[in-house]
Amino acid sequence: MKLFKFYLVFGFVLMSLSAFAQQRELSKEEWQALMDKNTAKKESLTKEVNSLQNDVNTLAEQSAKIQSYDDCVDENYTQVEAKRPVVDDFRKAVTELEGKIRRKEGPKADRQADLDALKNNKLSALPEFYDRVHNQMQRMLNDWVEAVVKEEPKDAMYTVVKGDCLWFIARKKDYYGNGFAWPKIYNANRDQIKNPDLIYPKQIFRIPPLTEDEKAKYEKMRKNYKPAPVN
């Protein structure tokens, strides 16, 4: 840019001299003074051009010593003893896990285990991954409030012994604690019980949990029960 400025000024000077000379005849002294002035300007601009050229040469030498972007990247990979294909696979794993966390593909504990595995990989120390793996994705996991899934109570199993009846089984504290709930056992085991008054040793019955409505119903029956008077 400054080289262009030099030539532009120099050309302008010559044009000015020519125009001035055309306006009137210059004396020898005036001509010499004008030439001296313009010669001084030329020398000044020449020195400036030379200085700028030295700066250009210095910058070119410095630029030649600077590593290319790819060389810098490869040097980082070398520090963690990895090649580009390995880093590409790690990048893919990070992206996939980040997507699962964003979509809340649970269980959350499994995603935390996956993230911990990425953190423990030495590739996570690379500038490309460090903040993303150790900070951003962990914050997303911390903010993930997992819905509590209430497990349905499981059926208990009971093996009939001699002297048992459905009333006795239902009255056991390990099950319903209420003999009036015996129909629940009967209905759950109709494939084995033909007559609720007849059950046999070694039969194995399912004891399903009572619903809240059933608990209330059978408890009401128990409280309202009045045994027959003894004569």
N, C-alpha and C positions, 0 to 999 in steps of 0.2 A: 504494500500500500504506500509506504514512504518512498520507495523507488519511483513509483508513479508520480508522487508529489514532486520529486526532484526534477524529473523530466518535464513535468507540467510547468514548474516555475521557470526552468531554464528556457523552455520554449517561449513562455510569456515574456521573459526578459529580451530575447532576440526580437520578438515581434514588437516590443516597446521601442527597442533601439531603432528598428527599421522605420516604425511609424514616426518616431521623434525626428529621425534624420530626414524623413520626407517633408516634415513640416518646415524646417529651415536648415540652412547650412550651419554645421557645428564648427566651432573653431578647433584648432588642434588641441588646445588645452582642455576644452570641454569634452572633446571626444576621448582624450586620454583619461580624464577623471571618471567618465562614465564607464570606460572599459575596466579601469582599476576597481571601481565599485562592484561591477558585475563579476569580475574575476574573483574578488574576495567572496562573493556570494556562492560562486561555483565551488571554490575550495571548501567553504563551510558545508555545503550540501554534500560534497564528495566525502568529507570526513564522516558526516552523519550516515551516508550510505555504507561506508566501510564498517562503521561501528555496528550498524544493523546487520550487515552480512556476518560479522563475527558472532553476533547474538544468534543468528540463524544456525550457524555452524555448531555453536555450543549446544543449542537445543537439539539439533540433529544427533549429536554424539550422545547426549543424555537419553534421548528417545530410543536409541539403538540398544542402550543398556537396560531399559525397562522391560520386565517380563510381559509377555502377552497374557490376556485373560485366561486362555486355555492352559497356559503353563502354570499360572497361579493356582487354578483349580486342581490341576494334576498334582501340584506340590502339596496342597491340603490333603488330597486323597492319600498321598504317600505317607503322610504323618500318621494316618490311622490304618495304614497297611491295607488299603482297599483299591480296587480297580473300578473303572467307570460302570461296568455291568453290575457289580455288587452294589454300588451306590444307587444305581437305577432301580434295582429290586427293593432296596430299603426305602427309597422315595415312594415307590408304589405301595409298599406296606403301610407307610405313614398316611398316605392319602386315603387308603381303604379304611383304616381304623378311624381316621378323623370323620369320614362319612358315617360310619356306624355310630359313633358317639353323637354326632349331630342329629341322626335319625332316632337316637335312643333305642338302638337294637340291643336289648338286654339278653341276659342279666347284666346289670351294671358291674358286678364283681368280676365277670369274665372280661369285660372291656378294660377294667383297671389292671387285670393281670396281663392283658395284651399290651397295654401302655407301659407297664413296668418292664416288660421284655424289651420294648423299643428303647426305653431309657438306659437299660443295662448294655445295650449294643454300643460299642465304641463309635459307630458312625453318627450317633446322636450328638456327639461333640462337635461335629462340623457346623460352621456358621449357618449353613442353609437350614439345618434341622434343630439346632439347640433350643431356641426360644419356642418354636412350634411344638416340639415334643415335651420339653421339660416344664413349660409354663402354660402356653395357650391351651393345649389339649387337656392338661390336668385341671385347669380352671373350668373347662367345659364339663369334665367329669364331676368336679366338686359341685357344680350348679345343677347337676342332673338329680332330680328328686324322683326316685323310683317308687312307683305305686306298690303299695303293700297288698300282696295277694293272699287272702285268707284261705288257708287250706281247709277243705271239707273234712270233717271228722271221719275217721275210718271205722269200718265195722270191726267189732270185737268177735272173737271166736270162743265158743264154749263147748266142752265135751261133757255129755250127759253122764251122770253117775247114778248108781242105784238109789232110789228114793226121791229122785228129782221130779219136779213138775214145773210147768211153765211159770206158775205163780212164784215158786221158790227162786227160780232163776232170775225173774224180773225184780224180785225183792232184794237181791244181792247188792251190796253197796258198790261193788266194782262195776255194776251195770246201771240199773235204773233206780235202785233203792226204793222201789214202789211196785208191789205185786200187781196193782191194777193195770200196769203197763204190759202185762203178759201178751195181749193181742199183737203188739208190735213184733214180738219174737215169732209168734205163730204165723203171721202174714209173711214174714221174711223167709220162712222155711216151709212153705206149703208143699214143696216138692218132697219133703221127708215126713211131714206131720199130716196124717190123714184125719186123726181125731185129736184135738187139743188136750184131751184127758189121757191120751196114751203116748208116752214118749219112752224111749228105751236107752239103756246104758250104751255108751260108745258112739251114740249119734253126735254129730258135730253140727252145732247150730251157729248161724250168723246172728250177732246181736247188734243191729244197726243203731246209731244214735237217735235220740228223740229230738224232734224239732221243738222250738220254744212253745208253740201252740200245743203240741202233744204233752209236753211237761206240765203246762198249766191245766190241761184237761184231766190228766191222770192224777195230778195233785189235788184237784178239786174233788174228784171221785173219792180219793183216799180220805179227805177231811170230812166229807159228807157221809161216809160209810158208818152205819150203826149196826154193830153185830146183833144178831137175834138174841133175845133174852134167854137166859138159861132157866129151864123149868126146874 
